[in-house]
Amino acid sequence: MSRQRIDIYPQRTHGGFRIRAGRPLPFGATIVPGGVNFSVFSRQATAASLVLFEKGAAEPLAEIPFPDEFRTGDVFAMTVFDLDVERIEYGYRVHGPMDPAAGHRFDPSVVLLDPYAKAISGRDVWGEPADWGRCYPYRACLVPDDFDWEDDRPLQIPIQDLVIYEAHVRSMTRHPSAGVTRPGTFAGLVEKIPYLKELGVNCIELMPIFEFDELDGGRTHPETGEPLVNYWGYNTVGFFAPKAGYAATGRLGMQVDELKALVKELHRSGIEVILDVVFNHTAEGNEHGRTISFRGLDNRTYYMLTPEGYYYNFSGVGNTLNCNDPVVRSLVLDCLRYWAAEYHVDGFRFDLASILGRDPCGRPLASPPLIEALAFDPILGKCKLIAEAWDAGGLYQVGSFPAYGRWAEWNGKYRDAVRRFLRSDAGMVGELAQCIQGSPHLYGWNGRGPTASINFVTCHDGFTLHDLVSYDHKHNEPNGEGNRDGSDDNLSWNSGAEGETTDPGIQALRLRRMKNAFAILMVSQGVPMILAGDEVGRSQQGNNNYYCRDDELSWFDWRLLESRGELLRFVKRCIGFRRQHPALRSSRHLANGDPLGLGSSDISWHGVRAWDADWSADSRLLAFMLDGRYAGGGREPDESIYVAMNAWWEPLTVALPAPPAGGSWRVFANTGAEAPRDCWAPGEEPPLPDQREMLVGPRSVVILVAR
């Protein structure tokens, strides 16, 4: 006779609910045979209760104390039977000392959100105010695992082959011109996948999609009085839950399935998904903020605290997660494993990642346990890991982030060098040469290679590309902070007039400089990243910190595809050119020599005279040639490529080297030429009339390919 499982039978009842001791792992709410297992950690709590609500009800359905014998170590665990998983919301009431000086902020008057909640209600529709009079505004929900992935799996595209597109879910589809049926949502973004494919990108990096509250700012526009919002979402409420307000079905509690459907459709189109994740702080703020979850569960464990019990603020927004505490470290690992396994996510970009390497007092660690654990975690073994290698406390680790052979970095030094070259600063050709090679001065000394460098000229944080060439100064007055927010050092140049202008000469110069930025980005070794909308010259009117605005300047105006079609065409062809040429996508740093004995260097440097680069401080022209026979370490022979970049304000005649493998030079791009001769479809490049020399226009980039 087979033995019956005893763990599917209750041991006792409470208020009509049948319960038994639960399993301490996994944390969170887990659907088990006959019921739901609830498990929550608190080292310092003296008692805890499970609080159950019917979906949407203002008052609890029941409150069930955890008996002492249901506690294992520092974990409260209980199985409750016969729950309707689609109609139940739950939270915890936790008792303990209220002693801020000792780091304790227990408050049993507050119902707390489960840190492991897989879905959260209460912010189901974007922009609808929460009812703060309710005893439990953010509510954990149960999530059945019934999504049909249809054999989908992460794509595992080699990182050197990626072209990353950084985008905001709502911004991509909210503008009336988007023409989608469900604007501002995951479902709406599905309708824009054909555009992403046509553009040529094969990876989308989504700005934060974990549950956050867009209305938690509490500030208003200084002129209109309209509420300002937390638009970007760098203020996490729940790390395991997708934002319901980004789902057309969020009102129905179907945000999990809607996001999974988006990932599945992106994968079908050959596009990877990287999530921008925020583990440096939470939405609870400092000692004046709201108690939502972590603070009321175990404040001293989850946050970095001063000896007086105040919050260290290395994030710049009030608190800092204590990421290298073993419990918090496990939370982060569990979270990312969940997103990789259950959502098939291809990688993660970590906001203010240097915080992940600080000890509980904020000191940088030589070997941070969390960063090392993420690098070697078996479930995350194929995920891309990308660090924003700095934080708001002044720790800047670009080129020195603890990588363990796995981590890539947003290369802020690439951004700064290219910006300075684009505005014709003196003394930049040497640093630009490093950037073109994937920054071996930053990543070559430790064997990381060019794929450690995520190359970008713009990102969500700062000027758009259009504004980079149109403004000398930030114009953040609409943010309501007296123009004090955002960076003052943008390395920008307005091309001759501040802001919009009808001067055709200035307009032409701005367009040419934007093309230059894309051309340089796409011929650089490393991994290129584009800010959504830059390919059509989207502007934020000089605002370089548009985090608090949900309006037409945040949204992608799809009419720009027509009005800025010349730039879009150029960008598409540059992306196509990069993807066609493995010589531009090396996984190893170039040798600047002839390691294969082919009779020429894998990369050579040139100036107005062939083979004679001018490295002086006054030089503003740099040219290089890639011998295509070295592509893929010699395993993927390619055509040779020559690039001349002129930041001088006068045209320069340059002498050309002969292609190392023979053939003749053909013109792929010349940003100094008028459209349509500014670029050609890859494979259809016309021959260069004079193979000995060419004229490179003022502030222009020319790309040749040998065939």
Secondary structure by P-SEA (a helix, b strand, c coil): ccccccccccccccccccccccccccccccccccbbbbbbbbccccbbbbbbbcccccccccccccccccccccbbbbbbccccccccccbbbbbbbccccccccccccccccccccccccccccccccccccccccbbbbbbbccccccccccccccccccbbbbbbcccccccccccccccccaaaaaaaaaaaaaacccbbbbcccccccccccccccccccccccccccccccccccccccccccccccaaaaaaaaaaaaaaaacbbbbbbcccccccccccccccccccccccccccccccccccccccccccccccccaaaaaaaaaaaaaaaacccccbbbbccccccccccccccccccaaaaaaacccccccbbbbbccccccccccccccccccccccccaaaaaaaaaaaacccccaaaaaaaaacccccccccccccccccccccccccccaaaaaccccccccccccccccccccccccccccccccccaaaaaaaaaaaaaaaaaaaacccbbbbcccccccccccccccccccccccccccccccccaaaaaaaaaaaaaaaaacccccccccccccccccccccccccccccccccccccccccccccccccccccccbbbbbbbbbbbcccbbbbbbbcccccbbbbbbcccccccccccccccccccccccccbbbbcccbbbbbbcc
